[in-house]
C-alpha cells in the first residue's frame, strides 16, 4: 500500500467549508480582479454575503 493511499485522507481539504468558516468568523476577503465583469462582481458579492452568515467581510479593490 502506498503512502498516498494510507495518508491521503489526512490532507484532503474542503475549500468551500474553509471559505465558509472564514467568512462566518468575520475573516472573509473578496479580491476583485480587473477583468471582472459587472455580472461576475455581483455574483461574487452575492456569494460572499450568502456564506458570511451576517458577519462583515473585506472587499479588496484591484491595485493598478
N, C-alpha and C positions, 0 to 999 in steps of 0.2 A: 504494500500500500504506500502511495507517495505522500509526502508531506502536504501537498495541495489538497489531497482527499482527506487527510487526517485533521489538518488545522484550518482549512479554508473557511469553515463556518465561523471562525473567530474574527475574521477580517471583513465579513460582509457588512456593509453599512447601508441602511435605508436612508438615502439622501433626502427624500421627501419628509421623513419623520424628523430628521435632524433640522431641516429648514423650519418645519412647523414648530419645533421646540424652541428654536432661536427666536422666531417671531413671537411666539406666545409668551416668552420670557422678557420681551421688550428689547431684544438684541438684534432684531432683523434689519437687514440693509438691502436696499434695491439699488443697483448700479445701472444708470441709464447709459446707453450706447448711442453714438452719433447716427448710426444707420437705422435706428428705431423709427418706425412709422407711428403716426398718432394711434392707430389701431393696436399696434404692439405695446405702446406705452400704456394705453388704457387697460389692456389685458393684464400686463404685469402688475399694475397698481391694484386692479380688482383682485387678482390672486393674492397679493400681499395682504390686502385688507381681510380676505377670507381666512388666511392662515394665521393672522396676528392675534386672534382671539381678543380683539379690542385693545391690545397694547400698542403703544406708539412704535413706529419704525422709521428708519432714516432712508431718504431718497437722495442718492448721490448723483449730482448732475455730471454730464460729460465734461472732462477737462480738455480744453483745446490745446 
